[in-house]
Amino acid sequence: MIFRISRDCFSELTYRAIVLVMAAIVFSPPTGVAAPLKGKSDPPTLRWAEGQPGCTFSRDKDGKYRYALWTDDYGVVLAVDSQELQLLHKRVEPFFAVHLTVRYRGKGKLTVEPQTATLEFVKHFKLVQPALNPEYFADETQSDADEVEHQTHREIKKHPERKEDREKYVETYQKEVAEFLDFLSTRTLPFAQLDSANTEVSGWILFSAKHKWIGGWRRPEEFVLRIPLGGRVVEFPFALPQQQGDLILRQRSN
């Protein structure tokens, strides 16, 4: 049997149903959503600022800007290449790199977790990029390299006359990839637990520079590096170039 309901009756039923649903939502206890903990707040921030106690800045002969921040228990030194914006486009994969050194002089322990670091691109809608995982990044890079090799083989089959040029290209590309994979495995900042016996850790932290909100670079570009340490979030605001017309003459290594 098919029941027929008048339009007015249907509208009334619909209205009552909506009222009942809204009442259920308002008065029913929430499920599946954790209520915020009372008294819980974001960790305090420790921000580098030029001229403040414990904060230093230098332009060094290796072409890097260095920002240092010291507390009673630890010190953090951020090194940024003055030409980083030019260098990132010449890499196998476009990424922004910073070098971090953490020195511990406390009596307890200090955990250093590079994967918790973030980089804010201030002039690009304040985009915040998480630190890249070196292992995942290595796998992605190797996969891209394999695909380049396969595409080259297919191209050579279609155009044998290009064989010599394409093989030279792949050889150079594979060499760059091998060097980059070695860099990822040996020179990136590792997870560390510092104490009186193990007082220092250093290495590179990488951030992807590929994003729809990252277009042409401004001058100067502004960034904020953040990394949690010792119950606080350490912040390093910096710019590239550090000031208008800034130039560091690099000293060649022997």
C-alpha positions as CSV (number, residue, x, y, z in Angstrom):
1,M,0.0,0.0,0.0
2,I,1.3,3.4,-0.9
3,F,0.5,6.2,1.6
4,R,-0.1,9.7,0.2
5,I,0.7,12.7,2.3
6,S,-0.5,16.2,1.6
7,R,2.1,18.9,1.0
8,D,1.0,20.8,4.2
9,C,1.1,17.7,6.3
10,F,4.6,16.8,4.8
11,S,5.9,20.3,5.6
12,E,4.6,20.0,9.2
13,L,6.2,16.6,9.7
14,T,9.5,17.9,8.2
15,Y,9.5,20.9,10.6
16,R,8.9,18.6,13.6
17,A,11.6,16.3,12.5
18,I,14.1,19.1,12.2
19,V,13.2,20.4,15.7
20,L,13.7,16.9,17.2
21,V,17.0,16.5,15.5
22,M,18.3,19.9,16.7
23,A,17.1,19.1,20.2
24,A,18.9,15.8,20.2
25,I,22.1,17.5,19.1
26,V,21.9,20.2,21.7
27,F,21.0,18.1,24.7
28,S,22.8,14.8,23.9
29,P,26.3,14.3,25.3
30,P,29.0,14.5,22.6
31,T,30.6,11.3,21.4
32,G,33.8,10.7,19.7
33,V,35.2,14.2,20.4
34,A,37.6,14.7,23.3
35,A,36.7,17.6,25.5
36,P,39.5,20.1,26.0
37,L,41.4,19.5,29.2
38,K,41.0,22.2,31.9
39,G,44.1,24.3,32.4
40,K,45.8,23.0,29.3
41,S,47.6,25.7,27.3
42,D,50.2,26.0,24.5
43,P,53.8,25.7,25.7
44,P,55.6,28.9,26.3
45,T,57.6,30.5,23.5
46,L,61.3,31.4,23.6
47,R,61.9,33.8,20.8
48,W,65.2,35.0,19.4
49,A,65.5,38.8,19.3
50,E,68.5,40.8,18.4
51,G,70.1,42.6,21.4
52,Q,68.2,40.5,24.0
53,P,70.2,38.6,26.7
54,G,71.4,35.2,25.4
55,C,70.8,36.2,21.7
56,T,73.6,36.7,19.2
57,F,73.9,37.1,15.5
58,S,76.9,36.9,13.1
59,R,77.7,36.9,9.4
60,D,80.4,34.3,8.9
61,K,83.0,33.7,6.2
62,D,81.4,30.4,5.1
63,G,78.5,32.5,3.7
64,K,76.0,31.7,6.5
65,Y,74.0,33.8,8.9
66,R,74.1,32.4,12.5
67,Y,71.5,33.1,15.1
68,A,72.3,31.8,18.6
69,L,70.0,31.6,21.6
70,W,71.2,30.5,25.0
71,T,69.4,29.6,28.2
72,D,70.7,28.3,31.5
73,D,70.4,24.7,30.3
74,Y,71.0,24.7,26.6
75,G,72.0,26.7,23.5
76,V,70.6,26.6,20.0
77,V,72.5,27.9,17.0
78,L,70.6,28.3,13.7
79,A,72.7,28.7,10.5
80,V,71.1,29.8,7.2
81,D,73.0,30.1,3.9
82,S,72.8,33.7,2.7
83,Q,72.1,32.3,-0.8
84,E,69.6,29.7,0.2
85,L,66.9,31.1,-2.0
86,Q,69.1,30.7,-5.1
87,L,70.5,27.3,-4.1
88,L,67.1,25.6,-3.5
89,H,66.2,25.7,-7.2
90,K,69.5,24.0,-8.2
91,R,68.8,20.9,-6.1
92,V,67.4,17.5,-7.2
93,E,64.3,18.4,-5.2
94,P,63.4,22.0,-4.2
95,F,63.7,22.3,-0.5
96,F,64.7,25.0,2.0
97,A,67.5,23.9,4.4
98,V,68.6,25.2,7.8
99,H,71.4,23.9,9.9
100,L,70.8,23.5,13.7
101,T,73.2,22.8,16.5
102,V,71.9,22.1,20.0
103,R,74.3,22.2,23.0
104,Y,73.2,21.0,26.4
105,R,74.7,22.1,29.7
106,G,72.0,21.1,32.1
107,K,72.0,18.3,34.7
108,G,69.0,16.3,33.4
109,K,68.0,15.4,29.8
110,L,67.0,17.3,26.7
111,T,65.1,15.6,23.9
112,V,65.7,16.9,20.4
113,E,63.1,15.9,17.8
114,P,63.8,17.4,14.4
115,Q,60.4,16.1,13.0
116,T,58.6,18.5,15.3
117,A,60.2,21.6,13.7
118,T,58.3,23.9,11.3
119,L,59.1,26.7,9.0
120,E,56.7,29.6,8.4
121,F,56.9,31.4,5.1
122,V,55.7,34.7,6.4
123,K,55.1,36.5,3.1
124,H,53.3,33.6,1.5
125,F,50.1,33.7,3.5
126,K,52.0,32.6,6.6
127,L,52.3,29.1,5.2
128,V,53.7,26.7,7.8
129,Q,55.7,23.7,6.4
130,P,56.6,20.7,8.6
131,A,60.1,19.3,8.6
132,L,60.6,16.7,5.9
133,N,61.3,13.1,7.0
134,P,64.7,12.2,5.6
135,E,63.8,8.5,5.0
136,Y,60.5,9.3,3.2
137,F,62.2,12.1,1.3
138,A,65.0,9.6,0.2
139,D,62.4,7.1,-0.9
140,E,60.5,9.7,-2.9
141,T,63.7,11.0,-4.5
142,Q,64.8,7.5,-5.5
143,S,61.4,6.8,-7.0
144,D,61.6,10.0,-9.1
145,A,65.1,9.0,-10.2
146,D,63.9,5.5,-11.3
147,E,61.1,7.1,-13.3
148,V,63.5,9.5,-15.0
149,E,65.7,6.5,-16.0
150,H,62.7,4.6,-17.4
151,Q,61.5,7.6,-19.4
152,T,64.9,8.1,-20.8
153,H,65.1,4.4,-22.0
154,R,61.7,4.9,-23.7
155,E,62.8,8.1,-25.3
156,I,66.0,6.4,-26.6
157,K,63.9,3.6,-28.2
158,K,61.9,6.2,-30.1
159,H,64.9,8.4,-30.9
160,P,68.1,6.4,-31.1
161,E,69.9,9.5,-32.4
162,R,69.5,11.0,-28.9
163,K,71.1,8.1,-27.1
164,E,74.5,9.6,-26.2
165,D,73.0,12.9,-24.9
166,R,70.3,11.3,-22.9
167,E,72.6,8.7,-21.4
168,K,75.0,11.5,-20.3
169,Y,72.1,13.4,-18.8
170,V,70.9,10.3,-16.8
171,E,74.5,9.6,-15.6
172,T,74.8,13.1,-14.3
173,Y,71.4,13.0,-12.7
174,Q,72.0,9.7,-11.0
175,K,75.3,11.0,-9.6
176,E,73.5,14.0,-8.1
177,V,70.8,11.7,-6.7
178,A,73.4,9.4,-5.1
179,E,75.1,12.4,-3.5
180,F,71.8,13.7,-2.2
181,L,70.8,10.4,-0.7
182,D,74.1,10.2,1.1
183,F,73.5,13.7,2.4
184,L,70.0,12.7,3.7
185,S,71.4,9.7,5.5
186,T,74.5,11.2,7.0
187,R,74.1,15.0,7.5
188,T,70.4,15.6,8.5
189,L,69.7,16.3,12.2
190,P,68.9,13.1,14.0
191,F,66.7,12.5,16.9
192,A,68.8,12.8,20.1
193,Q,68.5,12.7,23.9
194,L,71.2,15.0,25.3
195,D,72.6,14.7,28.8
196,S,75.9,15.3,30.6
197,A,77.6,12.6,28.6
198,N,76.1,13.4,25.3
199,T,76.0,17.2,25.1
200,E,75.7,18.2,21.4
201,V,73.9,17.3,18.2
202,S,73.8,19.1,14.9
203,G,72.6,18.6,11.4
204,W,70.3,19.9,8.6
205,I,66.5,20.2,8.7
206,L,64.7,20.4,5.4
207,F,61.4,21.9,4.4
208,S,59.6,21.5,1.1
209,A,59.5,24.6,-1.0
210,K,56.9,23.2,-3.4
211,H,53.5,24.7,-2.7
212,K,50.8,26.5,-4.6
213,W,51.1,29.4,-2.1
214,I,54.9,29.8,-2.6
215,G,55.4,31.8,-5.8
216,G,58.1,34.3,-6.7
217,W,60.4,35.2,-3.9
218,R,60.2,38.6,-2.2
219,R,63.2,40.7,-1.1
220,P,63.6,40.4,1.7
221,E,61.8,37.1,2.4
222,E,60.8,36.5,6.0
223,F,60.7,33.2,7.9
224,V,60.1,31.8,11.3
225,L,61.7,28.5,12.4
226,R,60.1,26.8,15.4
227,I,61.2,23.7,17.3
228,P,60.0,22.5,20.7
229,L,62.8,22.1,23.3
230,G,62.6,21.5,27.0
231,G,58.9,22.3,27.3
232,R,59.1,25.5,25.3
233,V,58.9,26.3,21.6
234,V,62.1,28.0,20.4
235,E,61.5,30.5,17.6
236,F,64.0,32.0,15.2
237,P,62.6,34.8,13.0
238,F,65.0,35.6,10.1
239,A,65.1,37.2,6.7
240,L,66.9,36.6,3.4
241,P,68.8,38.7,2.7
242,Q,69.3,39.6,6.3
243,Q,69.1,43.3,5.3
244,Q,68.8,45.2,2.0
245,G,72.0,44.9,-0.1
246,D,73.6,42.5,2.4
247,L,76.4,40.4,0.9
248,I,78.8,37.9,2.5
249,L,82.1,37.2,0.8
250,R,82.7,33.5,1.1
251,Q,86.0,32.2,2.1
252,R,87.0,29.2,0.0
253,S,87.7,26.0,1.9
254,N,91.1,24.5,1.2
